[in-house]
Amino acid sequence: FRDRLDPPVPVNYIGNCALPISFSGDKAKTFLGEDGFVNAVKILSDSVKGLDSRGAESIWELYEEGLKNMELGSAQKLSVSGSNKFGIYGCDFGWGRPVSTENVFFNKNLLFSMTEMRDETGGVEIGMCLQKCVMDGFISVFQNGL
């Protein structure tokens, strides 16, 4: 990921290089029905592909513009954080690889996180932070053949 940024991040930098960049403004119906999941993947994919051609400064400007355009309380928000490409489990600061990692959830509604699995190449761990009634509904749908 570091080599995508312009200017590049120094090799000795171990801080957080992630920030939200997509404010799609799509209506909820875009994500409902048979094509809902496919639509969500396309929107996320297009957002990520758009990063390749932008420098770090223009990404920050896009983020600031999105914050200005977002009206608090005007719509239901869904947040997705993390990536299975960060290589978190490959980090060793002198005491060995992490046994487990967790994303900190600041938003208590509709937040999903993604990380790679520790012991499986190509696997993805998905974390979720949902209200209890929403989580119960999700579990029911998931167990009955999502």
Secondary structure in CASP SS format (residue, H / E / C, confidence):
PFRMAT SS
TARGET T0000
AUTHOR 0000-0000-0000
METHOD secondary structure of the structure
MODEL  1
F C 1.00
R H 1.00
D H 1.00
R H 1.00
L C 1.00
D C 1.00
P C 1.00
P C 1.00
V C 1.00
P C 1.00
V C 1.00
N C 1.00
Y C 1.00
I C 1.00
G C 1.00
N C 1.00
C C 1.00
A C 1.00
L C 1.00
P C 1.00
I C 1.00
S C 1.00
F C 1.00
S C 1.00
G C 1.00
D C 1.00
K C 1.00
A H 1.00
K H 1.00
T H 1.00
F H 1.00
L C 1.00
G C 1.00
E C 1.00
D C 1.00
G H 1.00
F H 1.00
V H 1.00
N H 1.00
A H 1.00
V H 1.00
K H 1.00
I H 1.00
L H 1.00
S H 1.00
D H 1.00
S H 1.00
V H 1.00
K H 1.00
G H 1.00
L H 1.00
D C 1.00
S C 1.00
R C 1.00
G C 1.00
A H 1.00
E H 1.00
S H 1.00
I H 1.00
W H 1.00
E H 1.00
L H 1.00
Y H 1.00
E H 1.00
E H 1.00
G H 1.00
L H 1.00
K H 1.00
N H 1.00
M C 1.00
E C 1.00
L C 1.00
G C 1.00
S C 1.00
A C 1.00
Q C 1.00
K C 1.00
L C 1.00
S E 1.00
V E 1.00
S E 1.00
G E 1.00
S E 1.00
N C 1.00
K C 1.00
F C 1.00
G C 1.00
I H 1.00
Y H 1.00
G H 1.00
C C 1.00
D C 1.00
F C 1.00
G C 1.00
W C 1.00
G C 1.00
R C 1.00
P C 1.00
V C 1.00
S C 1.00
T C 1.00
E C 1.00
N C 1.00
V C 1.00
F C 1.00
F C 1.00
N C 1.00
K C 1.00
N C 1.00
L C 1.00
L E 1.00
F E 1.00
S E 1.00
M E 1.00
T E 1.00
E E 1.00
M C 1.00
R C 1.00
D C 1.00
E C 1.00
T C 1.00
G C 1.00
G C 1.00
V E 1.00
E E 1.00
I E 1.00
G E 1.00
M E 1.00
C E 1.00
L C 1.00
Q C 1.00
K H 1.00
C H 1.00
V H 1.00
M H 1.00
D H 1.00
G H 1.00
F H 1.00
I H 1.00
S H 1.00
V H 1.00
F H 1.00
Q H 1.00
N C 1.00
G C 1.00
L C 1.00
END
